[in-house]
Amino acid sequence: MTCRAGCGACCIAPSISSPIPGMPRGKPAGVRCVQLDESNLCRLFGDPERPDVCHRFDFDVEVCGKNREDAMFLITELEDMT
């Protein structure tokens, strides 16, 4: 399987400590990344300014589940455990 376009869970649920353009201190868990557009697509996808942590994140059914709701739940649970 591949990443679900328009999901955006990985840009909302986890905290990101790396600087993001528009969010120089990163972002807290549960906060929508400023680079996530209204269609839940990353404005920085393919851009060298995209943080490495975002670039390294890849779809995994164990993390992303069967749909966006699963992904939000599972990623939030993982965030809470760390």
Protein Blocks (a to p, Z undefined) as FASTA:
>chain_A
ZZdehklmmmmmpccfbdcehianopaehiacfklcfkopafkgoiaklcfklmmpccdf
klnombfklmmmmmmmmmmmZZ
